[in-house]
Amino acid sequence: MTPTDFATLLARTSDQICSRILHEDIDWIDIQIEIEKMRDLVRQHSPERLDVFERVYEARFRRLWDQWHGDVRPIDH
């Protein structure tokens, strides 16, 4: 997979997770599962960027969830 293909895949996956947060009646656990799948993708194709994934993408998903679903996200450990 080329770096461009990987970036496109990450963007598409991120958009899908964001769309689920914004437009579906979904539980946080389901979002966590999608985040973990995306994390595995990064781990497989670009493990040196895992910290960037957590700072950028994961933080984005949490902010969106908190903004659209209020304080119903369980505390993550």
PDB file of N, CA, C and O in Angstrom, chain B, residues numbered from 101:
ATOM      1  N   MET B 101       0.855  -1.171   0.000  1.00  0.00           N
ATOM      2  CA  MET B 101       0.000   0.000   0.000  1.00  0.00           C
ATOM      3  C   MET B 101       0.904   1.238   0.000  1.00  0.00           C
ATOM      4  O   MET B 101       1.819   1.354   0.815  1.00  0.00           O
ATOM      5  N   THR B 102       0.634   2.138  -0.909  1.00  0.00           N
ATOM      6  CA  THR B 102       1.436   3.364  -0.985  1.00  0.00           C
ATOM      7  C   THR B 102       1.044   4.314   0.145  1.00  0.00           C
ATOM      8  O   THR B 102      -0.049   4.196   0.698  1.00  0.00           O
ATOM      9  N   PRO B 103       1.907   5.237   0.486  1.00  0.00           N
ATOM     10  CA  PRO B 103       1.556   6.225   1.511  1.00  0.00           C
ATOM     11  C   PRO B 103       0.282   7.006   1.156  1.00  0.00           C
ATOM     12  O   PRO B 103      -0.513   7.333   2.037  1.00  0.00           O
ATOM     13  N   THR B 104       0.094   7.298  -0.115  1.00  0.00           N
ATOM     14  CA  THR B 104      -1.112   8.014  -0.539  1.00  0.00           C
ATOM     15  C   THR B 104      -2.357   7.153  -0.339  1.00  0.00           C
ATOM     16  O   THR B 104      -3.386   7.635   0.135  1.00  0.00           O
ATOM     17  N   ASP B 105      -2.253   5.873  -0.705  1.00  0.00           N
ATOM     18  CA  ASP B 105      -3.369   4.951  -0.505  1.00  0.00           C
ATOM     19  C   ASP B 105      -3.709   4.821   0.981  1.00  0.00           C
ATOM     20  O   ASP B 105      -4.878   4.798   1.366  1.00  0.00           O
ATOM     21  N   PHE B 106      -2.671   4.739   1.799  1.00  0.00           N
ATOM     22  CA  PHE B 106      -2.876   4.617   3.241  1.00  0.00           C
ATOM     23  C   PHE B 106      -3.548   5.871   3.797  1.00  0.00           C
ATOM     24  O   PHE B 106      -4.472   5.773   4.605  1.00  0.00           O
ATOM     25  N   ALA B 107      -3.094   7.034   3.375  1.00  0.00           N
ATOM     26  CA  ALA B 107      -3.699   8.294   3.830  1.00  0.00           C
ATOM     27  C   ALA B 107      -5.161   8.374   3.409  1.00  0.00           C
ATOM     28  O   ALA B 107      -6.009   8.821   4.181  1.00  0.00           O
ATOM     29  N   THR B 108      -5.453   7.945   2.193  1.00  0.00           N
ATOM     30  CA  THR B 108      -6.833   7.937   1.703  1.00  0.00           C
ATOM     31  C   THR B 108      -7.693   6.980   2.531  1.00  0.00           C
ATOM     32  O   THR B 108      -8.828   7.303   2.883  1.00  0.00           O
ATOM     33  N   LEU B 109      -7.155   5.815   2.835  1.00  0.00           N
ATOM     34  CA  LEU B 109      -7.883   4.842   3.656  1.00  0.00           C
ATOM     35  C   LEU B 109      -8.149   5.389   5.053  1.00  0.00           C
ATOM     36  O   LEU B 109      -9.250   5.227   5.579  1.00  0.00           O
ATOM     37  N   LEU B 110      -7.159   6.032   5.656  1.00  0.00           N
ATOM     38  CA  LEU B 110      -7.354   6.629   6.976  1.00  0.00           C
ATOM     39  C   LEU B 110      -8.426   7.712   6.937  1.00  0.00           C
ATOM     40  O   LEU B 110      -9.278   7.773   7.822  1.00  0.00           O
ATOM     41  N   ALA B 111      -8.389   8.552   5.933  1.00  0.00           N
ATOM     42  CA  ALA B 111      -9.383   9.626   5.813  1.00  0.00           C
ATOM     43  C   ALA B 111     -10.778   9.046   5.646  1.00  0.00           C
ATOM     44  O   ALA B 111     -11.725   9.511   6.279  1.00  0.00           O
ATOM     45  N   ARG B 112     -10.911   8.042   4.806  1.00  0.00           N
ATOM     46  CA  ARG B 112     -12.223   7.415   4.581  1.00  0.00           C
ATOM     47  C   ARG B 112     -12.735   6.743   5.859  1.00  0.00           C
ATOM     48  O   ARG B 112     -13.911   6.867   6.201  1.00  0.00           O
ATOM     49  N   THR B 113     -11.852   6.035   6.557  1.00  0.00           N
ATOM     50  CA  THR B 113     -12.237   5.368   7.801  1.00  0.00           C
ATOM     51  C   THR B 113     -12.635   6.387   8.859  1.00  0.00           C
ATOM     52  O   THR B 113     -13.629   6.203   9.561  1.00  0.00           O
ATOM     53  N   SER B 114     -11.866   7.455   8.971  1.00  0.00           N
ATOM     54  CA  SER B 114     -12.185   8.520   9.919  1.00  0.00           C
ATOM     55  C   SER B 114     -13.544   9.149   9.606  1.00  0.00           C
ATOM     56  O   SER B 114     -14.350   9.378  10.508  1.00  0.00           O
ATOM     57  N   ASP B 115     -13.788   9.419   8.349  1.00  0.00           N
ATOM     58  CA  ASP B 115     -15.074   9.998   7.936  1.00  0.00           C
ATOM     59  C   ASP B 115     -16.236   9.077   8.300  1.00  0.00           C
ATOM     60  O   ASP B 115     -17.290   9.545   8.730  1.00  0.00           O
ATOM     61  N   GLN B 116     -16.046   7.782   8.132  1.00  0.00           N
ATOM     62  CA  GLN B 116     -17.099   6.823   8.468  1.00  0.00           C
ATOM     63  C   GLN B 116     -17.383   6.825   9.964  1.00  0.00           C
ATOM     64  O   GLN B 116     -18.544   6.798  10.373  1.00  0.00           O
ATOM     65  N   ILE B 117     -16.345   6.856  10.779  1.00  0.00           N
ATOM     66  CA  ILE B 117     -16.539   6.884  12.235  1.00  0.00           C
ATOM     67  C   ILE B 117     -17.236   8.184  12.640  1.00  0.00           C
ATOM     68  O   ILE B 117     -18.175   8.168  13.435  1.00  0.00           O
ATOM     69  N   CYS B 118     -16.776   9.302  12.092  1.00  0.00           N
ATOM     70  CA  CYS B 118     -17.404  10.591  12.411  1.00  0.00           C
ATOM     71  C   CYS B 118     -18.871  10.592  12.003  1.00  0.00           C
ATOM     72  O   CYS B 118     -19.723  11.085  12.742  1.00  0.00           O
ATOM     73  N   SER B 119     -19.163  10.050  10.843  1.00  0.00           N
ATOM     74  CA  SER B 119     -20.546   9.991  10.374  1.00  0.00           C
ATOM     75  C   SER B 119     -21.408   9.151  11.311  1.00  0.00           C
ATOM     76  O   SER B 119     -22.548   9.512  11.603  1.00  0.00           O
ATOM     77  N   ARG B 120     -20.869   8.044  11.776  1.00  0.00           N
ATOM     78  CA  ARG B 120     -21.625   7.205  12.722  1.00  0.00           C
ATOM     79  C   ARG B 120     -21.913   7.965  14.010  1.00  0.00           C
ATOM     80  O   ARG B 120     -23.014   7.883  14.553  1.00  0.00           O
ATOM     81  N   ILE B 121     -20.918   8.708  14.496  1.00  0.00           N
ATOM     82  CA  ILE B 121     -21.112   9.492  15.722  1.00  0.00           C
ATOM     83  C   ILE B 121     -22.204  10.538  15.516  1.00  0.00           C
ATOM     84  O   ILE B 121     -23.048  10.740  16.389  1.00  0.00           O
ATOM     85  N   LEU B 122     -22.186  11.197  14.372  1.00  0.00           N
ATOM     86  CA  LEU B 122     -23.103  12.304  14.122  1.00  0.00           C
ATOM     87  C   LEU B 122     -24.505  11.868  13.713  1.00  0.00           C
ATOM     88  O   LEU B 122     -25.478  12.560  14.011  1.00  0.00           O
ATOM     89  N   HIS B 123     -24.620  10.733  13.036  1.00  0.00           N
ATOM     90  CA  HIS B 123     -25.898  10.411  12.404  1.00  0.00           C
ATOM     91  C   HIS B 123     -26.563   9.122  12.861  1.00  0.00           C
ATOM     92  O   HIS B 123     -27.657   8.800  12.398  1.00  0.00           O
ATOM     93  N   GLU B 124     -25.931   8.380  13.753  1.00  0.00           N
ATOM     94  CA  GLU B 124     -26.526   7.123  14.191  1.00  0.00           C
ATOM     95  C   GLU B 124     -26.766   7.140  15.694  1.00  0.00           C
ATOM     96  O   GLU B 124     -26.045   7.781  16.458  1.00  0.00           O
ATOM     97  N   ASP B 125     -27.788   6.425  16.079  1.00  0.00           N
ATOM     98  CA  ASP B 125     -28.040   6.198  17.502  1.00  0.00           C
ATOM     99  C   ASP B 125     -27.186   4.993  17.884  1.00  0.00           C
ATOM    100  O   ASP B 125     -27.587   3.845  17.696  1.00  0.00           O
ATOM    101  N   ILE B 126     -26.018   5.273  18.415  1.00  0.00           N
ATOM    102  CA  ILE B 126     -25.003   4.246  18.620  1.00  0.00           C
ATOM    103  C   ILE B 126     -24.407   4.394  20.019  1.00  0.00           C
ATOM    104  O   ILE B 126     -24.365   5.493  20.572  1.00  0.00           O
ATOM    105  N   ASP B 127     -23.957   3.301  20.573  1.00  0.00           N
ATOM    106  CA  ASP B 127     -23.313   3.327  21.884  1.00  0.00           C
ATOM    107  C   ASP B 127     -21.820   3.594  21.723  1.00  0.00           C
ATOM    108  O   ASP B 127     -21.229   3.281  20.690  1.00  0.00           O
ATOM    109  N   TRP B 128     -21.225   4.172  22.752  1.00  0.00           N
ATOM    110  CA  TRP B 128     -19.801   4.482  22.724  1.00  0.00           C
ATOM    111  C   TRP B 128     -18.961   3.231  22.487  1.00  0.00           C
ATOM    112  O   TRP B 128     -17.930   3.299  21.819  1.00  0.00           O
ATOM    113  N   ILE B 129     -19.389   2.092  23.023  1.00  0.00           N
ATOM    114  CA  ILE B 129     -18.615   0.859  22.851  1.00  0.00           C
ATOM    115  C   ILE B 129     -18.464   0.512  21.375  1.00  0.00           C
ATOM    116  O   ILE B 129     -17.423   0.003  20.962  1.00  0.00           O
ATOM    117  N   ASP B 130     -19.495   0.783  20.580  1.00  0.00           N
ATOM    118  CA  ASP B 130     -19.414   0.518  19.143  1.00  0.00           C
ATOM    119  C   ASP B 130     -18.402   1.438  18.462  1.00  0.00           C
ATOM    120  O   ASP B 130     -17.707   1.030  17.531  1.00  0.00           O
ATOM    121  N   ILE B 131     -18.326   2.664  18.927  1.00  0.00           N
ATOM    122  CA  ILE B 131     -17.330   3.599  18.405  1.00  0.00           C
ATOM    123  C   ILE B 131     -15.930   3.151  18.826  1.00  0.00           C
ATOM    124  O   ILE B 131     -14.989   3.222  18.035  1.00  0.00           O
ATOM    125  N   GLN B 132     -15.795   2.697  20.054  1.00  0.00           N
ATOM    126  CA  GLN B 132     -14.500   2.198  20.523  1.00  0.00           C
ATOM    127  C   GLN B 132     -14.016   1.031  19.671  1.00  0.00           C
ATOM    128  O   GLN B 132     -12.823   0.927  19.386  1.00  0.00           O
ATOM    129  N   ILE B 133     -14.918   0.164  19.268  1.00  0.00           N
ATOM    130  CA  ILE B 133     -14.555  -0.967  18.418  1.00  0.00           C
ATOM    131  C   ILE B 133     -14.027  -0.461  17.076  1.00  0.00           C
ATOM    132  O   ILE B 133     -13.023  -0.965  16.572  1.00  0.00           O
ATOM    133  N   GLU B 134     -14.699   0.529  16.501  1.00  0.00           N
ATOM    134  CA  GLU B 134     -14.250   1.100  15.231  1.00  0.00           C
ATOM    135  C   GLU B 134     -12.896   1.795  15.388  1.00  0.00           C
ATOM    136  O   GLU B 134     -12.038   1.694  14.512  1.00  0.00           O
ATOM    137  N   ILE B 135     -12.709   2.496  16.500  1.00  0.00           N
ATOM    138  CA  ILE B 135     -11.422   3.149  16.766  1.00  0.00           C
ATOM    139  C   ILE B 135     -10.319   2.103  16.873  1.00  0.00           C
ATOM    140  O   ILE B 135      -9.225   2.300  16.345  1.00  0.00           O
ATOM    141  N   GLU B 136     -10.594   1.008  17.542  1.00  0.00           N
ATOM    142  CA  GLU B 136      -9.587  -0.045  17.703  1.00  0.00           C
ATOM    143  C   GLU B 136      -9.235  -0.676  16.360  1.00  0.00           C
ATOM    144  O   GLU B 136      -8.073  -1.004  16.123  1.00  0.00           O
ATOM    145  N   LYS B 137     -10.211  -0.852  15.484  1.00  0.00           N
ATOM    146  CA  LYS B 137      -9.935  -1.373  14.139  1.00  0.00           C
ATOM    147  C   LYS B 137      -9.027  -0.408  13.377  1.00  0.00           C
ATOM    148  O   LYS B 137      -8.095  -0.827  12.690  1.00  0.00           O
ATOM    149  N   MET B 138      -9.310   0.880  13.507  1.00  0.00           N
ATOM    150  CA  MET B 138      -8.492   1.878  12.834  1.00  0.00           C
ATOM    151  C   MET B 138      -7.088   1.899  13.428  1.00  0.00           C
ATOM    152  O   MET B 138      -6.107   2.020  12.694  1.00  0.00           O
ATOM    153  N   ARG B 139      -6.985   1.783  14.738  1.00  0.00           N
ATOM    154  CA  ARG B 139      -5.675   1.730  15.398  1.00  0.00           C
ATOM    155  C   ARG B 139      -4.880   0.526  14.888  1.00  0.00           C
ATOM    156  O   ARG B 139      -3.681   0.642  14.635  1.00  0.00           O
ATOM    157  N   ASP B 140      -5.532  -0.621  14.735  1.00  0.00           N
ATOM    158  CA  ASP B 140      -4.859  -1.811  14.208  1.00  0.00           C
ATOM    159  C   ASP B 140      -4.354  -1.580  12.786  1.00  0.00           C
ATOM    160  O   ASP B 140      -3.276  -2.049  12.419  1.00  0.00           O
ATOM    161  N   LEU B 141      -5.127  -0.865  12.003  1.00  0.00           N
ATOM    162  CA  LEU B 141      -4.721  -0.521  10.644  1.00  0.00           C
ATOM    163  C   LEU B 141      -3.438   0.318  10.664  1.00  0.00           C
ATOM    164  O   LEU B 141      -2.509   0.069   9.896  1.00  0.00           O
ATOM    165  N   VAL B 142      -3.404   1.305  11.544  1.00  0.00           N
ATOM    166  CA  VAL B 142      -2.200   2.139  11.671  1.00  0.00           C
ATOM    167  C   VAL B 142      -1.035   1.295  12.181  1.00  0.00           C
ATOM    168  O   VAL B 142       0.087   1.412  11.688  1.00  0.00           O
ATOM    169  N   ARG B 143      -1.305   0.456  13.155  1.00  0.00           N
ATOM    170  CA  ARG B 143      -0.264  -0.411  13.716  1.00  0.00           C
ATOM    171  C   ARG B 143       0.341  -1.311  12.629  1.00  0.00           C
ATOM    172  O   ARG B 143       1.547  -1.562  12.618  1.00  0.00           O
ATOM    173  N   GLN B 144      -0.504  -1.785  11.729  1.00  0.00           N
ATOM    174  CA  GLN B 144      -0.063  -2.691  10.672  1.00  0.00           C
ATOM    175  C   GLN B 144       0.731  -1.961   9.584  1.00  0.00           C
ATOM    176  O   GLN B 144       1.747  -2.475   9.118  1.00  0.00           O
ATOM    177  N   HIS B 145       0.283  -0.782   9.179  1.00  0.00           N
ATOM    178  CA  HIS B 145       0.871  -0.111   8.024  1.00  0.00           C
ATOM    179  C   HIS B 145       1.858   1.012   8.369  1.00  0.00           C
ATOM    180  O   HIS B 145       2.716   1.361   7.559  1.00  0.00           O
ATOM    181  N   SER B 146       1.729   1.566   9.562  1.00  0.00           N
ATOM    182  CA  SER B 146       2.610   2.687   9.911  1.00  0.00           C
ATOM    183  C   SER B 146       2.746   2.798  11.430  1.00  0.00           C
ATOM    184  O   SER B 146       2.314   3.791  12.015  1.00  0.00           O
ATOM    185  N   PRO B 147       3.341   1.792  12.073  1.00  0.00           N
ATOM    186  CA  PRO B 147       3.405   1.773  13.538  1.00  0.00           C
ATOM    187  C   PRO B 147       4.129   2.972  14.147  1.00  0.00           C
ATOM    188  O   PRO B 147       3.860   3.342  15.289  1.00  0.00           O
ATOM    189  N   GLU B 148       5.033   3.573  13.403  1.00  0.00           N
ATOM    190  CA  GLU B 148       5.743   4.745  13.920  1.00  0.00           C
ATOM    191  C   GLU B 148       4.830   5.958  14.065  1.00  0.00           C
ATOM    192  O   GLU B 148       5.211   6.945  14.696  1.00  0.00           O
ATOM    193  N   ARG B 149       3.643   5.898  13.494  1.00  0.00           N
ATOM    194  CA  ARG B 149       2.700   7.020  13.575  1.00  0.00           C
ATOM    195  C   ARG B 149       1.533   6.755  14.522  1.00  0.00           C
ATOM    196  O   ARG B 149       0.540   7.482  14.503  1.00  0.00           O
ATOM    197  N   LEU B 150       1.646   5.739  15.331  1.00  0.00           N
ATOM    198  CA  LEU B 150       0.576   5.404  16.261  1.00  0.00           C
ATOM    199  C   LEU B 150       0.295   6.546  17.235  1.00  0.00           C
ATOM    200  O   LEU B 150      -0.865   6.807  17.557  1.00  0.00           O
ATOM    201  N   ASP B 151       1.330   7.224  17.704  1.00  0.00           N
ATOM    202  CA  ASP B 151       1.123   8.344  18.618  1.00  0.00           C
ATOM    203  C   ASP B 151       0.366   9.484  17.937  1.00  0.00           C
ATOM    204  O   ASP B 151      -0.440  10.162  18.574  1.00  0.00           O
ATOM    205  N   VAL B 152       0.621   9.694  16.651  1.00  0.00           N
ATOM    206  CA  VAL B 152      -0.107  10.728  15.898  1.00  0.00           C
ATOM    207  C   VAL B 152      -1.580  10.335  15.785  1.00  0.00           C
ATOM    208  O   VAL B 152      -2.466  11.176  15.938  1.00  0.00           O
ATOM    209  N   PHE B 153      -1.834   9.055  15.518  1.00  0.00           N
ATOM    210  CA  PHE B 153      -3.219   8.572  15.452  1.00  0.00           C
ATOM    211  C   PHE B 153      -3.956   8.902  16.744  1.00  0.00           C
ATOM    212  O   PHE B 153      -5.070   9.424  16.711  1.00  0.00           O
ATOM    213  N   GLU B 154      -3.341   8.599  17.870  1.00  0.00           N
ATOM    214  CA  GLU B 154      -3.999   8.804  19.155  1.00  0.00           C
ATOM    215  C   GLU B 154      -4.231  10.280  19.447  1.00  0.00           C
ATOM    216  O   GLU B 154      -5.273  10.646  19.990  1.00  0.00           O
ATOM    217  N   ARG B 155      -3.271  11.131  19.092  1.00  0.00           N
ATOM    218  CA  ARG B 155      -3.429  12.563  19.352  1.00  0.00           C
ATOM    219  C   ARG B 155      -4.429  13.217  18.410  1.00  0.00           C
ATOM    220  O   ARG B 155      -5.184  14.097  18.822  1.00  0.00           O
ATOM    221  N   VAL B 156      -4.440  12.799  17.163  1.00  0.00           N
ATOM    222  CA  VAL B 156      -5.269  13.475  16.173  1.00  0.00           C
ATOM    223  C   VAL B 156      -6.635  12.810  16.032  1.00  0.00           C
ATOM    224  O   VAL B 156      -7.665  13.421  16.316  1.00  0.00           O
ATOM    225  N   TYR B 157      -6.632  11.563  15.595  1.00  0.00           N
ATOM    226  CA  TYR B 157      -7.891  10.904  15.276  1.00  0.00           C
ATOM    227  C   TYR B 157      -8.700  10.550  16.519  1.00  0.00           C
ATOM    228  O   TYR B 157      -9.878  10.893  16.620  1.00  0.00           O
ATOM    229  N   GLU B 158      -8.071   9.872  17.451  1.00  0.00           N
ATOM    230  CA  GLU B 158      -8.815   9.439  18.633  1.00  0.00           C
ATOM    231  C   GLU B 158      -9.364  10.643  19.401  1.00  0.00           C
ATOM    232  O   GLU B 158     -10.503  10.618  19.868  1.00  0.00           O
ATOM    233  N   ALA B 159      -8.570  11.673  19.527  1.00  0.00           N
ATOM    234  CA  ALA B 159      -9.038  12.883  20.212  1.00  0.00           C
ATOM    235  C   ALA B 159     -10.224  13.500  19.467  1.00  0.00           C
ATOM    236  O   ALA B 159     -11.172  13.984  20.086  1.00  0.00           O
ATOM    237  N   ARG B 160     -10.162  13.480  18.149  1.00  0.00           N
ATOM    238  CA  ARG B 160     -11.265  14.018  17.339  1.00  0.00           C
ATOM    239  C   ARG B 160     -12.552  13.244  17.590  1.00  0.00           C
ATOM    240  O   ARG B 160     -13.613  13.841  17.773  1.00  0.00           O
ATOM    241  N   PHE B 161     -12.460  11.918  17.600  1.00  0.00           N
ATOM    242  CA  PHE B 161     -13.653  11.100  17.829  1.00  0.00           C
ATOM    243  C   PHE B 161     -14.247  11.365  19.208  1.00  0.00           C
ATOM    244  O   PHE B 161     -15.468  11.444  19.348  1.00  0.00           O
ATOM    245  N   ARG B 162     -13.416  11.501  20.210  1.00  0.00           N
ATOM    246  CA  ARG B 162     -13.894  11.770  21.570  1.00  0.00           C
ATOM    247  C   ARG B 162     -14.567  13.146  21.660  1.00  0.00           C
ATOM    248  O   ARG B 162     -15.615  13.291  22.289  1.00  0.00           O
ATOM    249  N   ARG B 163     -13.958  14.141  21.030  1.00  0.00           N
ATOM    250  CA  ARG B 163     -14.562  15.487  21.037  1.00  0.00           C
ATOM    251  C   ARG B 163     -15.925  15.481  20.361  1.00  0.00           C
ATOM    252  O   ARG B 163     -16.884  16.060  20.871  1.00  0.00           O
ATOM    253  N   LEU B 164     -16.004  14.825  19.211  1.00  0.00           N
ATOM    254  CA  LEU B 164     -17.288  14.750  18.513  1.00  0.00           C
ATOM    255  C   LEU B 164     -18.330  14.042  19.364  1.00  0.00           C
ATOM    256  O   LEU B 164     -19.469  14.497  19.468  1.00  0.00           O
ATOM    257  N   TRP B 165     -17.942  12.935  19.968  1.00  0.00           N
ATOM    258  CA  TRP B 165     -18.880  12.180  20.804  1.00  0.00           C
ATOM    259  C   TRP B 165     -19.384  13.061  21.952  1.00  0.00           C
ATOM    260  O   TRP B 165     -20.586  13.151  22.198  1.00  0.00           O
ATOM    261  N   ASP B 166     -18.455  13.701  22.640  1.00  0.00           N
ATOM    262  CA  ASP B 166     -18.838  14.535  23.775  1.00  0.00           C
ATOM    263  C   ASP B 166     -19.731  15.689  23.335  1.00  0.00           C
ATOM    264  O   ASP B 166     -20.660  16.064  24.051  1.00  0.00           O
ATOM    265  N   GLN B 167     -19.457  16.247  22.174  1.00  0.00           N
ATOM    266  CA  GLN B 167     -20.251  17.359  21.669  1.00  0.00           C
ATOM    267  C   GLN B 167     -21.661  16.930  21.271  1.00  0.00           C
ATOM    268  O   GLN B 167     -22.622  17.650  21.543  1.00  0.00           O
ATOM    269  N   TRP B 168     -21.796  15.780  20.638  1.00  0.00           N
ATOM    270  CA  TRP B 168     -23.086  15.360  20.101  1.00  0.00           C
ATOM    271  C   TRP B 168     -23.873  14.450  21.031  1.00  0.00           C
ATOM    272  O   TRP B 168     -25.094  14.352  20.909  1.00  0.00           O
ATOM    273  N   HIS B 169     -23.202  13.791  21.949  1.00  0.00           N
ATOM    274  CA  HIS B 169     -23.893  12.833  22.810  1.00  0.00           C
ATOM    275  C   HIS B 169     -23.841  13.224  24.278  1.00  0.00           C
ATOM    276  O   HIS B 169     -24.373  12.509  25.127  1.00  0.00           O
ATOM    277  N   GLY B 170     -23.219  14.329  24.583  1.00  0.00           N
ATOM    278  CA  GLY B 170     -23.151  14.774  25.963  1.00  0.00           C
ATOM    279  C   GLY B 170     -22.246  13.898  26.787  1.00  0.00           C
ATOM    280  O   GLY B 170     -21.311  13.287  26.269  1.00  0.00           O
ATOM    281  N   ASP B 171     -22.519  13.840  28.045  1.00  0.00           N
ATOM    282  CA  ASP B 171     -21.665  13.135  28.990  1.00  0.00           C
ATOM    283  C   ASP B 171     -22.161  11.712  29.203  1.00  0.00           C
ATOM    284  O   ASP B 171     -22.421  11.310  30.337  1.00  0.00           O
ATOM    285  N   VAL B 172     -22.297  10.944  28.118  1.00  0.00           N
ATOM    286  CA  VAL B 172     -22.755   9.570  28.253  1.00  0.00           C
ATOM    287  C   VAL B 172     -21.682   8.560  27.867  1.00  0.00           C
ATOM    288  O   VAL B 172     -21.948   7.362  27.777  1.00  0.00           O
ATOM    289  N   ARG B 173     -20.466   9.056  27.639  1.00  0.00           N
ATOM    290  CA  ARG B 173     -19.352   8.165  27.319  1.00  0.00           C
ATOM    291  C   ARG B 173     -18.759   7.658  28.614  1.00  0.00           C
ATOM    292  O   ARG B 173     -18.363   8.448  29.470  1.00  0.00           O
ATOM    293  N   PRO B 174     -18.692   6.324  28.768  1.00  0.00           N
ATOM    294  CA  PRO B 174     -18.067   5.808  29.986  1.00  0.00           C
ATOM    295  C   PRO B 174     -16.596   6.216  30.043  1.00  0.00           C
ATOM    296  O   PRO B 174     -15.976   6.491  29.016  1.00  0.00           O
ATOM    297  N   ILE B 175     -16.062   6.250  31.227  1.00  0.00           N
ATOM    298  CA  ILE B 175     -14.651   6.579  31.406  1.00  0.00           C
ATOM    299  C   ILE B 175     -13.823   5.459  30.796  1.00  0.00           C
ATOM    300  O   ILE B 175     -14.026   4.282  31.093  1.00  0.00           O
ATOM    301  N   ASP B 176     -12.892   5.845  29.944  1.00  0.00           N
ATOM    302  CA  ASP B 176     -12.026   4.845  29.292  1.00  0.00           C
ATOM    303  C   ASP B 176     -10.782   4.628  30.139  1.00  0.00           C
ATOM    304  O   ASP B 176     -10.244   5.550  30.752  1.00  0.00           O
ATOM    305  N   HIS B 177     -10.360   3.409  30.149  1.00  0.00           N
ATOM    306  CA  HIS B 177      -9.146   3.071  30.894  1.00  0.00           C
ATOM    307  C   HIS B 177      -8.146   2.467  29.955  1.00  0.00           C
ATOM    308  O   HIS B 177      -7.046   2.107  30.373  1.00  0.00           O
TER     309      HIS B 177
END
